[in-house]
Amino acid sequence: MKWSAAARALVLIATAIGVWAIFGHDAAVDRALAQRTQPARPRPSGVVMAPWRTWQPGTPATAVSTTGKTYYVSPKGSDSNSGLSLATAFATPQKAASVVQAGDTVLIAAGLYRGGINMTNYASGTAGKPITFGSLGDGPVVIDGSTPVTGWTPVSGSVWQATASFTPIAVVVNNVPLKQVTSQSAVTSGSGNWYRSGKTIVADFGSSTPSTADIVVPNSDGAQTVVYFYGNNYLTFNGLTVRGSGAAGIWGYGSNITVSNCDLEFNGKAGVNFMAMQGNANANNQVLYSRVHDNVLLNWPRGNNGFASAGGGWSGGLAFSESLNAVARGNVVYDNGGEGIISYGSGGGATTGGTLFEQNVAFDNWSVNMYFDNQPNDIARQNILFDHPMDTSTWLKPPSAGYPWNQLYKFSVCLMIADEQGSSGGTGGYAHLANTRIYDNLIVGCRIGIRDYSEGLLASAQHGLKNTLIANNTIILPVHPLPPGSSTYTAGIQLQDNGGNNANSRIVNNLIVGFTRDEPVIWSMRRGPLAGIDFSHNVYYNPATPRTLWMGNSFVDKLDLAGWQARLQGDVASRFENPMLAGWSRIAAGDAAAGLDYRDAEPAPGSPLKGSAAALTAQFSSNLAGKPRRGRWDIGAF
């Protein structure tokens, strides 16, 4: 698929992603999977061109303060200086944290800073006078929470050994996390592996040596955070790289916190995690135009720490816990060992929800790329969510009879909405998901496009789709069948049997495309009518079979559209029809040789999608690219 550099083009998951298509597998990958091996895909850079602004490489300059003092930090500085000019700069951001007041700005010169920024017991900003920590703009500002590992000695070839002063959880060499293995014999030259025995590390440095490599080794301290705030409000962090924490990169308890143009990477848990304090939700926190990748290293390689079989227990790369009116916009979030972007938790009686996730690109996060859990009034709009074909080289163990596909691949979901009992706060019921709106999203290549889910007996008894709108999304399932040994399934939209709990919800104007006989465009676990959900004006298509609408759980009825409509007693305005997308031949071929132009998923002239949607102007009036919908709407995200 040919990339376009035209101004309106716009999803480019750049050449660093290499030969992998967003829309499916290629034949070589299928053959490799069949042999239980798979070549590692080239690591993405996260560089994205989109129809809206996203994170871009580079270090933006932060403006000097207009409401207070401007302090400076430099590797050439001293903490005994005044910090009020670059010539008299502090040496550490922490020294600046100890002196700033509301309205002050800290400009940090390029360099590597060990330690972090801990605002506990220090000042807060105020409305109109935030405290800002930002890059000076002369190069990368790296805030690294990891403890350097020294005393490396050669083992053989490119393999080196050292003993740390702490228990390591990961080894990152030149921005690439090495794969932890269970036997030292698996650490050989060129393997990209590392092994731990106690505090002793054996690692393959490839073409580098410990003296020349950029090395990050997070420790097992689950309470560590590189940037931390506790009860501080109105803080801004701009243009910083935050890495190497045993726990989260930026983590804390406060409101009106803004993280912008930052790079959050190689942390043991979340890249960013906003928490609630003493029953009060954190409010109005934002993460804007940042890159969040390769976090949750406690759960990498995939299957580490038993999460594959136990389920749950991980962080999100970008997490809002018990939040009110949170915003994630323009972020690129990928290769995190848990969820990508998540908002969760109803909090002990606190008012939460109102999260807005818009214009983000999230891909290849292990369990879910985007997740709303146990909160009301959340919105996901104009996002691009996708997964590349599963790369088993990122698994702790290769797939086998004792380590089957359904243990790991089952987590590959693009967007999930749920009530998990553990995130309910135990107050006012166990299911707070309601008034959720999901529209104008492009969802590609995930095992499940949109999933309805609940967990725990009490939460499941109360969970349902309540005042939920799922509209004008384009969902394209993987092109090729699941690999041999897989005992799981795919689905465009998967709906639980929520009993009588669904209410006033709509699934309308969506395009859902599957490609194999075992890829239902919709799978309802309930056999029969779905009271409380109105289906309308959707287009379904699967060239392999018309029986692509499924009902049932243990015993599944595979229905064509007429059978689905009769059983559902509704959805009469929807159609099973070739959508005639602009790049249909490339999409259907799964040609992974040259990438994707997202306009391939736009309706071509004469497409049945054009002008055949229901108008939803009361809810929204633009498409994926932010262009206004006028007159007769098109089905799908465009």
C-alpha positions, 0 to 999 in steps of 0.5 A: 500500500502506497504511503501518501505525503499529501497534506490530507493523508495522513496516517503514516506509521513511518518507515521504521515500522517497516514491511508490516501492514496495518491491515493484515498478515503477509504470506511470509508471516503466515508461514512463519506462524505455522512453523511456530516461529515468527521474525521480530518486526522492526521496532517502530519509532512512533513517528506518525502523520495523521489528519490531526496533530500528534506527537512528533520527534524533537524537543520543543522549547518551553517559554519563559515565565510571564507570571513568576520567576524563570529558573534554569537547570543544566548539566554544567550547573550547581545546586548552590547557584541561584538558578536564575540564569543559564550561567547560574543554573542549578544542576538538578531539576529536584533543586528547582522543585524545592524553590519554585512557587506558583507561576514559576517556570523551570527551563532544563537544558539538554542532558541526562539527569539521574534521579527525578522531580519529587514535588511532595511538600513543595508548592502547587501552581494556581489557576493561571499561574501553573508551575512548569518544568520544561525543556530549554529546547537545545536537545533532549532532556532525559530524566532517568530514574534508573540506577547505573549498572557498572563493572561490566565484564565480557562473557563471549562475543557481544555478551557481557555480565555485571552485578547490579546493586538492586534487583533488575526487571528489564534491560534496555540497550540503545532504546531497545528492550532486550528480551528476558529469557529463563536460561543463560544459555539463550543469551548469545551474540546477536540474540537480543536477550538478557538473563537474570540470576539474583542481581547478576545480569547477562546481556547481549549488547549486539553491535555496542559495548557497555561503554558506548551503549545507552543503558536503562535498567529499571529496578524492582521497586514498585513504589519508585517514580521518576516524576512524583506529586502528592496533593500538588495542583496546576503543574505542567511538564513539557518536552521531557523524556521520563524513563527508567522507573521501577514503577511509573514515569510520571505518577501522582495525586493532584489536579490540573496537571498537564503532560505535553510533548513528552516521551514516556518510555522504559518504565516498569509500570505506567508511563503516566498514571494519575491517581485519586487521593482520599476519595477525591477524584483527580480532575482536569488532568491532560496528556497531550501530544506525547509518546508513550511506549515500552512501559509496563516492562514488568509484563514484558516479554509478554507472559512474564510474571504469570499475567498470561494465565492469571489475567490482569494485574498490569498498568496502562501505558497512559492511565487515568485512575478515578479521574474527572474530566481527563483528556488524552489528545494527540498521543502516540501509544504503543508496545506497552505491556498492558493497556495502551490508554485507560480511564478506570475506577469510580472511586469511593463516592467521588464524582468521576468520568467525563474522560475524553480520548481523541485524536490518538494513535494507539497500537500493539499494546498487549491487552487493549489499545484503549479502555474505559472501565467503570466510569460514566460519560467517557468519549472516544472519538477520532482515534486510530487503533490497530494491531500488527500481526502477533509477534511471538518473538515478544512472548516469554515462551514460544506457543506450544501445547502448554502455552497456547495462543488463547493465553496471550492472543486473547488480549488483543482488543482495540477498544474495550468498555467494561465494568470491572468489579475491582475498579468500582470503589465498592460504593454506589454499586459495582457498575458505573459505565454509562453514557459512553460515546464511541465514534469516528474511530478507525479500528484495524487488525485487532482480534476484537475491534470493540468489546463489551466486558464485565468482570466479577459477579457483582459487576457483571450482575449490574453491567450493561450498555446504558445510554451508549452510542457506538457510531460511524466507526470503521472496523477492519478485522485481520485479513488472514485466519488465526494461526494454527493452535489458536483456540480463541476467536475474532469479532468486529464488535463483541457483545456480552449477554447483559440480561436486561441491563442494556438501555437506550443504546445505539450501534449505528452507521458502522462499517465492519469488515471481516475476511475469513469464515471465522471472523464475525462482524458482530458476535452477540453472546445472547441468543435473540433480541437485545433489548435496550440496543438499537442497531441501524444503518450499519454495513457488514461485509465478509467476502468469505461468508455471508454467515458473519453475524453470530449469536450464542456462547457455548453453542453459536449460531452463525447467521446471515443478515436476514437470519440476524435481523429475524433473530434480533427483531431489528437492524432492518436498515443495515446491509450486507454489502461490499463497501467499495473502499478506495483501497479495497484491493490492497486491503483485501490482499493484506499486502504488507510490503509497503504500509498503509495510506489510511484513505484506503479505508475511505469509501470510493465513488459509488460506494454504498456507504455514501449518503446512506447513514442516519444523521446524528447531528445531536451527538456529533457532526464531523468525521475521522479527519475532523471534516464536517458531515453535511447533508446525507452522511456516509457510513463509517468513520469518513 
